[in-house]
Every structure is written in structure tokens, then in C-alpha cells.
């Protein structure tokens, strides 16, 4: 449920409907953010995963494996290099409102075949180093004037909106501020 300190639903709907004219962070500033992340975490791979054709946000991914400084195109190769389990911090930064959101996803196989399995560990399941990295990311985006969108707020359904990819009654605040192609975790 949206709280008083959060964006009211009516304002959120207005922002989403006028999203094409509300860019918060120019692309040059986003390039600076990526550069800062790479300098803050030199022993980790960080990549710009932004797709402005499909999303209302910038995205950055950080491979949470110290010393693995490259994302590989092949998931199985990446798993082999990260010891059979890969963890990635994925951060979404809205282009239409001053909010960001992140989660960690994990990729592995069950060992019997090569089908990739994805899970989303809770913050309490992160290692101390992974929590330190998420803290650095939070401080960075807070310094740019963005607020972390709480998971409960991100998952709040906005019943009066239908998008190109999501039908009415299933659109969450996350989809409006960030992406219709990803989900809240």
C-alpha cells in the first residue's frame, strides 16, 4: 500500500501518462553514475543494462563475485567461472520520478541438465560483502536525490492502468516507474 510519504496514486498515474516529457536524469549523468559505480567497485563487473526503448528507467547490474570483472554472454560459462552459482545486483533508476529499486538475483542449474534456474534471495540471505555493496549503491543514488522505493510500495497494484504488456488489475507501481518487462522481487 502506498504511504503518505510516497507518491499518491493519482500523481503516479499522471507521471506515467506524461512519462515521455519527464526525464529526470539525462543520459550524460547516467554515464557518470556508471563510471562512479565502476570506480567504487573496481574488483566487480558492473554494466549498464539500460533499454530505453522498452523501459522507463536506467538499469545497472553488478556481478557480485569479487575478481570476476566481466559479464559473459553465455550463462553456463559464467556459472562455470563463478563456481556454479551466479549472483547479480540489479538496480532500476526511474527516468520519470526520483525513485530507484534493486534486488539480487541468483542463477544456477540443478546439476541434472543445463536449464538455468533463477531465484531472488532476500536481503537477510545476502553475505556481508553483498550487503556492503547494496549499501554503497543506496548511498550513491540517495546522493543524486533518489529515494529507494520500498518493496511493498513497488508491488502495489494500480488498478486503473493497463499497459502495452500488462493488463488492467496486474500493473504494479514498479511497472509504471521502471519496467513492464521485469517484475518486483
C-alpha positions in Angstrom: 0.0 0.0 0.0 1.3 3.5 -0.8 2.0 5.5 2.3 1.6 9.3 2.8 5.3 10.0 2.1 5.1 8.1 -1.2 3.7 9.4 -4.5 -0.1 9.5 -4.4 -1.7 7.1 -6.9 -3.3 10.0 -8.8 0.1 11.7 -9.2 1.7 8.4 -10.2 -0.8 7.8 -12.9 -0.3 11.4 -14.2 3.5 10.9 -14.2 3.2 7.6 -16.1 0.8 9.1 -18.7 3.3 12.0 -19.3 6.4 9.9 -19.0 7.9 10.9 -22.3 8.3 14.5 -21.2 9.6 13.9 -17.7 13.1 12.6 -18.0 14.7 13.1 -14.5 18.4 12.2 -15.3 20.0 13.0 -18.6 22.0 10.2 -20.3 25.3 12.0 -19.7 24.6 12.0 -16.0 23.7 8.3 -16.2 27.1 7.6 -17.8 28.7 9.4 -14.8 26.8 7.2 -12.4 28.0 4.0 -14.2 31.6 5.4 -14.1 31.2 6.1 -10.3 29.9 2.5 -9.7 32.9 1.1 -11.6 35.3 3.2 -9.6 33.6 2.3 -6.3 33.7 -1.4 -7.1 36.8 -2.0 -9.2 37.0 -5.7 -8.4 33.5 -6.3 -9.7 31.9 -6.3 -13.1 29.3 -3.5 -13.5 27.4 -2.9 -16.7 24.8 -0.6 -18.0 21.8 -2.7 -18.8 19.5 0.1 -19.9 17.0 -0.4 -22.6 15.1 2.9 -23.0 13.1 1.6 -25.9 11.2 -0.7 -23.5 11.7 0.7 -20.1 11.1 3.9 -18.1 14.3 3.6 -16.3 18.1 3.2 -16.4 19.4 -0.2 -15.2 22.8 -1.2 -13.9 23.9 -4.7 -13.0 26.8 -5.6 -10.6 28.2 -9.1 -10.7 28.6 -10.0 -7.0 31.7 -12.1 -7.5 34.9 -10.4 -6.5 37.6 -10.8 -9.2 35.1 -11.7 -11.9 35.3 -8.4 -13.8 33.4 -9.4 -16.9 29.8 -10.5 -17.6 29.9 -13.3 -20.1 27.3 -13.7 -22.8 26.9 -17.4 -22.1 25.2 -18.1 -18.7 26.7 -21.6 -18.4 30.2 -20.2 -19.0 29.5 -17.5 -16.3 28.3 -20.2 -13.9 31.5 -22.2 -14.5 33.6 -19.1 -13.7 31.6 -18.2 -10.6 31.6 -21.7 -9.0 28.1 -22.9 -10.1 26.1 -20.1 -8.7 26.0 -16.5 -10.0 24.6 -13.5 -8.1 23.8 -10.2 -9.6 22.6 -6.9 -8.1 20.2 -5.3 -10.5 19.2 -1.7 -9.9 16.5 0.2 -11.6 16.5 4.1 -11.6 13.3 5.7 -12.8 13.6 8.3 -15.5 10.2 9.8 -14.6 10.2 10.1 -10.8 13.0 10.3 -8.2 13.0 6.7 -7.2 15.2 3.6 -7.5 14.7 -0.1 -6.7 17.0 -3.0 -6.6 17.2 -6.7 -5.9 19.7 -9.5 -6.1 19.0 -12.4 -8.5 20.8 -15.7 -8.5 21.4 -18.1 -11.3 22.3 -21.8 -11.1 21.4 -25.2 -12.6 20.1 -28.2 -10.8 23.1 -30.2 -12.0 21.0 -32.7 -14.0 20.7 -30.5 -17.1 21.7 -27.2 -18.4 18.4 -25.3 -17.8 19.2 -22.1 -15.9 17.2 -21.6 -12.7 16.7 -18.1 -11.2 15.9 -17.2 -7.7 15.7 -14.0 -5.7 17.4 -14.1 -2.3 16.0 -11.9 0.5 18.3 -9.2 1.9 18.8 -11.3 5.0 20.3 -14.0 2.8 23.0 -11.8 1.4 26.6 -12.1 2.5 28.1 -9.2 4.5 30.1 -8.1 1.4 26.9 -8.2 -0.8 25.1 -6.0 1.9 28.0 -3.6 1.8 27.7 -3.3 -2.0 24.0 -2.7 -1.8 24.6 0.0 0.9 27.1 1.7 -1.5 24.5 1.7 -4.2 21.9 3.1 -1.9 24.2 5.9 -0.8 25.1 6.7 -4.4 21.6 7.0 -5.6 20.5 8.9 -2.5 23.3 11.4 -3.2 21.7 12.0 -6.6 18.4 12.8 -4.9 16.7 9.5 -5.5 14.8 7.5 -2.9 14.6 3.8 -2.5 11.1 2.6 -3.3 10.1 0.1 -0.6 9.2 -3.4 -1.9 5.6 -3.2 -0.6 5.1 0.1 -2.5 6.7 -1.3 -5.6 4.3 -4.3 -5.5 1.2 -2.1 -5.0 -1.3 -2.7 -7.9 -2.6 0.4 -9.7 -6.0 -0.9 -10.8 -6.9 1.8 -13.3 -3.9 1.4 -15.5 -3.3 -1.0 -18.4 0.0 -1.0 -20.3 1.1 -2.5 -23.6 2.4 -5.6 -21.9 0.3 -5.9 -18.7 -3.5 -6.0 -18.4 -5.6 -3.9 -16.1 -5.5 -5.1 -12.5 -2.0 -6.5 -12.8 0.1 -3.3 -13.2 2.2 -2.5 -10.1 3.9 0.7 -9.2 7.2 -0.9 -10.2 5.9 -1.4 -13.8 4.9 2.3 -14.0 8.1 3.7 -12.6 10.6 1.3 -14.0 9.8 -1.5 -16.5 7.0 -3.7 -17.7 9.4 -6.4 -18.7 10.7 -7.1 -15.2 8.9 -7.9 -12.0 9.0 -6.9 -8.4 11.1 -9.3 -6.3 
